[in-house]
Amino acid sequence: MTGPNAFATAILLSLLVTALPAKAQTPLTEGIQIGLSTDNVSITAGFSGADLTIFGSLENPDPLVARQGRYDVIVVLEGPPKPVVVRRKDRVLGVWINLESETFENVPVSYSVATTRPLQDITEPNSYKQLSLGASNLYMQPADAGDSPATIQEFTAALRERKAAAGLYSENVGGVQFLSQNLFRATVRLAPNVPVGTHKARAFLFKSGLFIKESSAQLEIRKSGFEQSIFRVAHDYAFLYGVFAISLAMLTGWLGRLVFRRD
């Protein structure tokens, strides 16, 4: 091959050789993956709470960023969503009664957070709002959107406070620890009154304050033993269970009257 064709081929080969190193040097996008040691947890009536460990890894981490500690991970264990009614009591004629209430739809019954650092040190507040990340940033959808914003805000704050007081909404600063440049371990708290159902574990990766990626896994929490049998009967045969409960209460009251009656 001689002449113009050979010259054109040589130029094409040189361009390809020049382009290959540039492509090889393109940085790969970081990612995150998590895994649970078990996909289900059984609890009994004597359950007093527990710590759940979640392991995870970073994909394609930048070694320099990792050494400088500029990767942050937030892990959330979110309970199944359910409607919640929040009532406000007021004193009327010396008696406390429920006067107002607000119903919220699809509220996570539990919400546990573990972080590498305090939330305010990881990223900007607007990022948390966009991701609905953190108990204070969860959107509580009111059933009646026509209520005044001030009323909705008041009941929303009361709902979050009640969840936190019951231990269902919690935050564990430092609960995520890096074991190496790409492996980490997170510890989230299961409250004694943690609800049964399908819970969702979510991990959020931040790099120098910027959100990079999210990963998730599911956890099933169920009752075990005699409590599980009662729970299943109550849900599968609700009417018969109600009749049995009322009959048992009446029988107990009648027996108590016989035992403690005064002749």
Residue, then its C-alpha position, 0 to 999 in steps of 0.5 A: m500500500t503506497g501513495p495517498n491511501a497509505f498516508a491516510t491509513a497511517i493517520l487513522l491508526s495514529l488517531l486510534v492509538t491516541a484515542l484508546p488511552a483517553k478512553a481507558q482513563t475515563p473514570l468509572t461512576e461510583g455506586i453502592q450496594i447493600g446486603l442484609s445478613t437475613d431477609n426476615v426477623s422473627i419477634t415474640a411478645g418479649f421482644s425488647g428491641a435489637d440492633l440490625t447490622i447492614f453491610g455494604s460496599l462502594e463500587n469503583p471508589d476513588p482511592l484519593v477521595a476515600r483516603q480523604g474521608r469525602y465519601d459519606v453513607i446514610v442508611v435508612l430502615e423504613g417501615p411499611p406505610k400506613p394511614v395515621v390519625v393525629r388528635r389534639k386534646d383540649r380541656v373543656l369544662g375540666v375534662w380533656i377531650n379530642l376536639e381536632s384531628e388530622t389524618f395522614e396517608n402512607v406514613p412510615v410506621s418506623y424510620s431508623v437512620a444511621t449515618t457516617r457523620p451528623l446530617q448537617d455535616i454531609t450535605e445541604p438541607n435542600s438535598y435531604k428535602q429532594l431525597s425525602l431523606g431523614a425523619s424531618n424531611l419525610y412528606m406527610q400527605p394529609a388526607d384532606a388537602g383543603d386544611s390550612p397549611a398552618t394546621i397541617q404543619e402543626f399536626t405534622a410536627a406533632l406526628r413526628e414528635r410522637k413517633a420519636a417519643a415512641g422510639l419508632y423514629s430514631e437517628n444513629v450518628g456514627g452508626v455507619q463505619f467504613l471497614s476499608q476504602n470500599l466496605f462499610r457496616a451500618t447499625v440501625r435500631l429496631a424499637p421494641n414496638v417495631p411493626v410487622g410487615t415488609h421494611k425497606a433498607r436504603a443506602f445513600l452515597f454522597k461524595s464531597g456533599l453531592f448525592i451519587k447513588e442509592s441502593s435498597a433491600q427488603l426485610e420482613i419482620r414477623k411475629s413467631g410462636f403463639e403470638q404469630s398464630i393469634f395474629r394470623v387468626a385475627h387477620d384471616y378470620a377477623f369476624l370469628y376472632g371478634v366474636f371469640a374475643i367478646s365471648l371470652a370477655m363476657l365469660t371472664g366477667w361472669l366467672g369473676r362475678l361468681v368468684f368475688r360475689r358477696d353473699 
